[in-house]
Amino acid sequence: MAGRLVKIPQISYASTAPELSDNTRYDFFSRVVPPDSYQAQAMMDIVTAMGWNYVSTLASEGNYGESGVEAFVQISRETVLLSSLLCCAEGYVV
């Protein structure tokens, strides 16, 4: 990022990509919105609360949509109680 080259802080109002949380690579970058992992955790909480065991994903093509789905699938695999009970169908990108 150019901000690192000239040591100018950059503040984003819309960037949610989890890669941007890496402070060693993006030490002059800050954001005012949480990363995709927060939204993915909220989605997982809904799946758990509703008792669903089969879900499918639909995302827009690009970093925001696809990274969000990746975060959701990762969280679903890390959730020990649900990993054997939840089936994530093949996702679709539009």
C-alpha positions as CSV (number, residue, x, y, z in Angstrom):
1,M,0.0,0.0,0.0
2,A,1.2,3.5,-0.8
3,G,0.5,4.6,2.8
4,R,3.3,2.3,4.1
5,L,5.7,3.6,1.5
6,V,5.4,7.2,2.6
7,K,4.2,6.4,6.2
8,I,0.8,8.0,5.8
9,P,-2.1,6.5,7.8
10,Q,-5.0,5.2,5.8
11,I,-8.5,4.9,7.3
12,S,-11.1,2.9,5.5
13,Y,-14.8,3.2,6.0
14,A,-15.7,0.0,4.0
15,S,-12.8,-2.5,3.8
16,T,-13.8,-5.7,5.5
17,A,-11.2,-8.2,4.1
18,P,-9.6,-10.2,6.9
19,E,-6.2,-9.9,5.2
20,L,-6.2,-6.2,6.2
21,S,-6.1,-7.2,9.9
22,D,-2.4,-8.2,9.5
23,N,-0.6,-5.3,11.2
24,T,2.8,-6.5,10.0
25,R,1.8,-6.0,6.4
26,Y,-0.6,-3.1,6.8
27,D,0.9,-1.2,9.7
28,F,-0.5,2.2,8.5
29,F,-4.0,0.9,7.8
30,S,-7.0,1.2,10.0
31,R,-10.7,0.7,9.4
32,V,-13.9,1.8,11.1
33,V,-15.9,-1.4,10.3
34,P,-15.1,-4.9,11.6
35,P,-13.5,-7.6,9.4
36,D,-15.6,-10.3,7.6
37,S,-15.0,-12.7,10.5
38,Y,-17.4,-10.8,12.7
39,Q,-20.2,-11.0,10.2
40,A,-19.4,-14.7,9.6
41,Q,-19.6,-15.4,13.3
42,A,-23.0,-13.6,13.5
43,M,-24.2,-15.9,10.6
44,M,-23.0,-18.9,12.5
45,D,-24.8,-17.8,15.6
46,I,-28.0,-17.6,13.6
47,V,-27.5,-21.1,12.2
48,T,-26.9,-22.4,15.7
49,A,-29.9,-20.6,17.2
50,M,-32.2,-21.8,14.5
51,G,-30.9,-25.4,14.7
52,W,-30.2,-25.6,11.0
53,N,-27.9,-28.5,9.9
54,Y,-27.8,-27.7,6.1
55,V,-27.0,-24.4,4.6
56,S,-26.0,-23.0,1.2
57,T,-24.1,-19.8,0.5
58,L,-24.6,-17.2,-2.2
59,A,-22.0,-14.4,-2.6
60,S,-21.1,-11.7,-4.9
61,E,-17.9,-12.2,-6.9
62,G,-14.9,-10.4,-5.4
63,N,-13.0,-10.0,-2.2
64,Y,-16.0,-9.0,0.0
65,G,-18.4,-11.7,-0.9
66,E,-16.0,-14.6,-1.4
67,S,-13.9,-13.8,1.7
68,G,-17.1,-13.6,3.8
69,V,-18.1,-17.1,2.6
70,E,-14.6,-18.5,3.3
71,A,-14.8,-17.0,6.8
72,F,-18.2,-18.6,7.4
73,V,-17.1,-22.0,6.2
74,Q,-14.0,-21.8,8.4
75,I,-15.9,-20.8,11.5
76,S,-18.4,-23.7,10.8
77,R,-15.5,-26.1,10.7
78,E,-13.9,-24.7,13.9
79,T,-17.2,-25.0,15.8
80,V,-16.6,-28.4,17.4
81,L,-20.2,-29.2,18.2
82,L,-21.4,-28.3,14.7
83,S,-18.6,-29.6,12.6
84,S,-20.1,-33.0,12.4
85,L,-23.7,-31.8,12.3
86,L,-23.6,-28.9,9.8
87,C,-23.4,-29.5,6.1
88,C,-22.3,-26.5,4.0
89,A,-23.5,-27.1,0.5
90,E,-21.5,-26.0,-2.5
91,G,-21.5,-22.2,-2.5
92,Y,-22.5,-20.0,-5.5
93,V,-20.8,-16.9,-6.6
94,V,-22.6,-14.4,-8.8
